[in-house]
Amino acid sequence: MNAETTPPKTPYEALGGKEVIARIVNRFYDLMEGEEQYAPLRAMHVPDLGPMRDSLTGWLSAWAGGPRDWFEANPGKCMMSAHRGLGIEKDVAIQWTDAMARAIADCGPEDKDLAKAMAERLDMMAMGMVAE
C-alpha cells in the first residue's frame, strides 16, 4: 500500500488533522461571538477568546487521537470535571452543541458520516456537563 491508499489510523487523521480542527474551532468561536442566539454562551467566556481557541484546538486534536500536547501541558485536567462546576444550564449546552455542529458542518471533514459522529459525541459530552 502506498501513502495515497493507506487509510487514516486515527479520527484525527480522518478529520484532516490540526488544520481542519483549527478551522472548526475558529468557526465555532466566530459563531459564538457573532450571532445573538449564542449570547448566553458567549457571556460565560472571558473577553479574549484567543487562548480558548488555541486550547480547544489542542484538546480536540488530542481527543481525536492526534498530538497529546494539550494533555501534556494540562496533566490531570479533565474537561468534564472542569466544566461541571460552572453551573451550565441545558439551554446553554444546547447552544454550544448547535454552534459546534454548525462549525463542523461548515469546516469539517468531507466525510459527512465522520462529521456527524464527531458532532454527536461532542453533544453527548456537552450534555454531560449540564448542572444537575
C-alpha positions as a Markdown table, in Angstrom:
| # | Residue | x | y | z |
|---|---|---|---|---|
| 1 | Met | 0.0 | 0.0 | 0.0 |
| 2 | Asn | 1.3 | 3.4 | -0.8 |
| 3 | Ala | 0.7 | 6.6 | 1.1 |
| 4 | Glu | -2.2 | 7.6 | -1.2 |
| 5 | Thr | -4.2 | 4.5 | -0.4 |
| 6 | Thr | -3.3 | 4.0 | 3.3 |
| 7 | Pro | -6.4 | 4.6 | 5.3 |
| 8 | Pro | -6.2 | 7.1 | 8.2 |
| 9 | Lys | -5.2 | 5.4 | 11.5 |
| 10 | Thr | -7.0 | 7.8 | 13.8 |
| 11 | Pro | -10.1 | 10.1 | 13.8 |
| 12 | Tyr | -7.6 | 13.0 | 13.9 |
| 13 | Glu | -6.1 | 11.9 | 10.6 |
| 14 | Ala | -9.5 | 11.2 | 9.1 |
| 15 | Leu | -10.8 | 14.6 | 10.1 |
| 16 | Gly | -7.9 | 16.3 | 8.3 |
| 17 | Gly | -5.5 | 16.9 | 11.2 |
| 18 | Lys | -4.9 | 20.1 | 13.1 |
| 19 | Glu | -5.7 | 22.4 | 10.1 |
| 20 | Val | -9.3 | 21.1 | 9.9 |
| 21 | Ile | -9.7 | 21.0 | 13.6 |
| 22 | Ala | -8.5 | 24.6 | 13.9 |
| 23 | Arg | -10.9 | 25.7 | 11.2 |
| 24 | Ile | -13.8 | 24.1 | 13.1 |
| 25 | Val | -12.7 | 25.7 | 16.4 |
| 26 | Asn | -12.3 | 29.2 | 14.8 |
| 27 | Arg | -15.7 | 28.9 | 13.1 |
| 28 | Phe | -17.3 | 27.8 | 16.4 |
| 29 | Tyr | -15.9 | 30.8 | 18.3 |
| 30 | Asp | -16.8 | 33.1 | 15.4 |
| 31 | Leu | -20.4 | 31.9 | 15.6 |
| 32 | Met | -20.4 | 32.3 | 19.3 |
| 33 | Glu | -19.1 | 35.9 | 19.1 |
| 34 | Gly | -21.1 | 37.0 | 16.1 |
| 35 | Glu | -24.6 | 35.5 | 16.5 |
| 36 | Glu | -27.1 | 36.8 | 19.0 |
| 37 | Gln | -28.6 | 33.4 | 19.6 |
| 38 | Tyr | -25.3 | 32.4 | 21.3 |
| 39 | Ala | -25.2 | 35.4 | 23.6 |
| 40 | Pro | -25.7 | 33.4 | 26.8 |
| 41 | Leu | -23.0 | 31.0 | 25.8 |
| 42 | Arg | -20.6 | 33.9 | 24.9 |
| 43 | Ala | -21.3 | 35.6 | 28.3 |
| 44 | Met | -19.9 | 32.5 | 30.1 |
| 45 | His | -16.5 | 33.1 | 28.5 |
| 46 | Val | -13.6 | 35.6 | 29.0 |
| 47 | Pro | -13.5 | 38.6 | 26.7 |
| 48 | Asp | -10.3 | 37.4 | 24.8 |
| 49 | Leu | -11.1 | 34.1 | 23.1 |
| 50 | Gly | -7.7 | 33.7 | 21.6 |
| 51 | Pro | -6.4 | 31.4 | 24.4 |
| 52 | Met | -9.6 | 29.4 | 24.3 |
| 53 | Arg | -9.3 | 28.9 | 20.5 |
| 54 | Asp | -5.8 | 27.5 | 21.0 |
| 55 | Ser | -6.8 | 25.4 | 23.9 |
| 56 | Leu | -9.9 | 23.9 | 22.3 |
| 57 | Thr | -7.9 | 23.2 | 19.1 |
| 58 | Gly | -5.3 | 21.3 | 21.2 |
| 59 | Trp | -7.8 | 19.5 | 23.2 |
| 60 | Leu | -9.9 | 18.4 | 20.2 |
| 61 | Ser | -6.7 | 17.3 | 18.4 |
| 62 | Ala | -5.7 | 15.1 | 21.3 |
| 63 | Trp | -9.3 | 13.9 | 21.9 |
| 64 | Ala | -9.4 | 12.7 | 18.2 |
| 65 | Gly | -6.1 | 10.8 | 18.5 |
| 66 | Gly | -3.7 | 13.5 | 17.4 |
| 67 | Pro | -0.8 | 15.0 | 19.3 |
| 68 | Arg | -1.3 | 14.9 | 23.0 |
| 69 | Asp | 0.3 | 18.3 | 23.6 |
| 70 | Trp | -2.8 | 19.6 | 25.4 |
| 71 | Phe | -2.9 | 16.7 | 27.9 |
| 72 | Glu | 0.9 | 17.0 | 28.5 |
| 73 | Ala | 0.5 | 20.8 | 29.2 |
| 74 | Asn | -2.5 | 20.1 | 31.4 |
| 75 | Pro | -1.7 | 17.0 | 33.4 |
| 76 | Gly | -4.6 | 15.6 | 35.3 |
| 77 | Lys | -7.0 | 18.1 | 33.9 |
| 78 | Cys | -10.4 | 16.7 | 33.0 |
| 79 | Met | -12.6 | 18.7 | 30.6 |
| 80 | Met | -15.8 | 17.2 | 32.0 |
| 81 | Ser | -14.9 | 17.9 | 35.7 |
| 82 | Ala | -13.6 | 21.4 | 34.8 |
| 83 | His | -17.0 | 22.4 | 33.3 |
| 84 | Arg | -19.3 | 20.6 | 35.8 |
| 85 | Gly | -18.8 | 23.2 | 38.5 |
| 86 | Leu | -19.7 | 26.1 | 36.2 |
| 87 | Gly | -23.5 | 25.7 | 36.6 |
| 88 | Ile | -24.0 | 25.1 | 32.9 |
| 89 | Glu | -27.7 | 25.1 | 32.1 |
| 90 | Lys | -29.2 | 22.9 | 29.5 |
| 91 | Asp | -30.1 | 25.7 | 27.1 |
| 92 | Val | -26.5 | 26.9 | 27.1 |
| 93 | Ala | -25.2 | 23.4 | 26.5 |
| 94 | Ile | -27.6 | 23.2 | 23.6 |
| 95 | Gln | -26.2 | 26.5 | 22.2 |
| 96 | Trp | -22.7 | 25.0 | 22.5 |
| 97 | Thr | -23.6 | 21.9 | 20.6 |
| 98 | Asp | -25.6 | 23.8 | 18.0 |
| 99 | Ala | -22.7 | 26.2 | 17.3 |
| 100 | Met | -20.2 | 23.2 | 17.2 |
| 101 | Ala | -22.4 | 21.2 | 14.9 |
| 102 | Arg | -22.6 | 24.2 | 12.6 |
| 103 | Ala | -18.9 | 24.7 | 12.7 |
| 104 | Ile | -18.3 | 21.0 | 11.9 |
| 105 | Ala | -20.7 | 21.2 | 9.0 |
| 106 | Asp | -19.2 | 24.4 | 7.7 |
| 107 | Cys | -15.5 | 23.5 | 8.1 |
| 108 | Gly | -15.2 | 19.8 | 8.9 |
| 109 | Pro | -14.2 | 16.8 | 7.0 |
| 110 | Glu | -15.6 | 15.8 | 3.6 |
| 111 | Asp | -16.7 | 12.5 | 5.2 |
| 112 | Lys | -20.2 | 13.5 | 6.4 |
| 113 | Asp | -20.6 | 10.4 | 8.5 |
| 114 | Leu | -17.4 | 11.2 | 10.4 |
| 115 | Ala | -18.6 | 14.8 | 10.8 |
| 116 | Lys | -21.9 | 13.6 | 12.1 |
| 117 | Ala | -20.2 | 11.2 | 14.5 |
| 118 | Met | -17.9 | 14.0 | 15.8 |
| 119 | Ala | -20.9 | 16.3 | 16.4 |
| 120 | Glu | -22.9 | 13.6 | 18.2 |
| 121 | Arg | -20.0 | 12.7 | 20.5 |
| 122 | Leu | -19.4 | 16.3 | 21.4 |
| 123 | Asp | -23.1 | 16.8 | 22.0 |
| 124 | Met | -23.1 | 13.9 | 24.4 |
| 125 | Met | -20.2 | 15.4 | 26.3 |
| 126 | Ala | -21.8 | 18.8 | 26.5 |
| 127 | Met | -25.0 | 17.4 | 27.8 |
| 128 | Gly | -22.9 | 15.6 | 30.5 |
| 129 | Met | -21.6 | 19.0 | 31.7 |
| 130 | Val | -25.1 | 20.3 | 32.5 |
| 131 | Ala | -25.6 | 21.2 | 36.1 |
| 132 | Glu | -28.0 | 18.9 | 37.9 |
